[in-house]
Amino acid sequence: MKKITKAEATRAKKLLDRYNKQTNAWLGRDSYTCICCKEKEVKLLMPHDGIRDLREQQQEMWRDGTVFKVFFGYGSKLDMDGFFMGLCDDCALELEEKRIVVNIGELIKRARKYDPK
């Protein structure tokens, strides 16, 4: 088998990068309705150039909330399914106040203070 040159490898990588951008073009949404209150919209903060990885849309900047992905595992009726969901800031704070969700920062603070003696 003939070895490829560095120049050929560079051209192939550029072509593959262009293909990946084309197939990963933004197919997501610019807003999501909050899954909790079902009223407020979590909206994309900054306009995008049309090239974003659909699988990572939760990493975009969102106004008045966040978008996250949830995957269901073995044992669930939705095993192997995944969803993107929006949650508004107000509902997240309300859920924290009611202790339905846990603030990760608070857990870390408590863990640092924990003395098992």
N, C-alpha and C positions, 0 to 999 in steps of 0.2 A: 504494500500500500504506500502510495506517495505521500510524503509529509506535506502539510500545508505551511505556507509562509506566515510570518507574523502579520504582514500586510493583509493577507487573505483572511486571517483570523479576526483582525480588526474590522474589516468590511463585513464579515459574517455577523460579528457581535452587533454592529450598528444596525444591520438589517433585522436581526432578532429583536433588538430594543424597539425599533419602529413597529414591528409586528405586535409586540407585547403592549405597547401604548395603544395601538389600534384596537386590540381585543379587550383591553381593560378600560376603554373610554368610559367616561362617566355615564352610567346607566342608573345611578341612584336618584334620589329625590332631593329637592331643594328645601323641603320641609317635612316634618312628621308631626302628627297630632299626638299629644301627650297620652300615654297608655293609662295614666291614672285618672286625670280629670276629664279626659276626652274632649277638652275644649281648647286649651292653649296650644299654639303652634310653636314648635322648636324649628327655627329657620337657619339655613346656611348663612353664616356671618359674612363671608367674603365670596365674591363671584369667583367661579373657577374657570379655568381655561378649556374645560372640556376633557382634559386628560387627568383622570384620577383612577386609582385602583378601586374598583367596586367593592372588593372584599375588605377594604380598609376605610370605608366612608365614615366610620365612627371616629376616625382620627382628624376629620375636618374640624373647623371651628364652627360652633353652633351657638346661636343667640338664644338666650332665655332658657337654656337647658342643655341636654346632651343627647346624643344618639349612641346606642350601644348594640352589640350583637349578642344573641343568645343562641346557644346550641343545645339541643336535647340529646341525651345519651340513652344508653341501654336501659330498658325498663319503662321508658316513656312511650306513650302512643305516638309521639312525634320523633321517635328515635331517628337520628341522622338528619333531622330538619334543623335549619337555622333561620333566624329572623333578625332584621334590624328594627329597633324600636326607639321611640323618642320619649323622654321624660323631662318635664319642665322643672325649672329651679324651685318654684313654689311647692310643687308636689314632693320633690325630693326632700326639702326641708321639713315638710309636714310628716312625711314618712319617718324621718330621723327623730323628730319630736315624739312621735308615737312609738318609737323603738321598733319599728317594723323593719327598717334597714339599719345597718351599722356603718358608722363613719370610720373608714380605714385609718385615717390619721389619729382618731381617738384610740383605736385598738393598739396602734403602735406606741402611743404615749403610755398607755396602761401597761403594755408588755415591758417597756423600759423601766417602769417603776416596780414591777413585780419582783418580789423577793421570796423565793420558795422556802426560806428557813422558818 
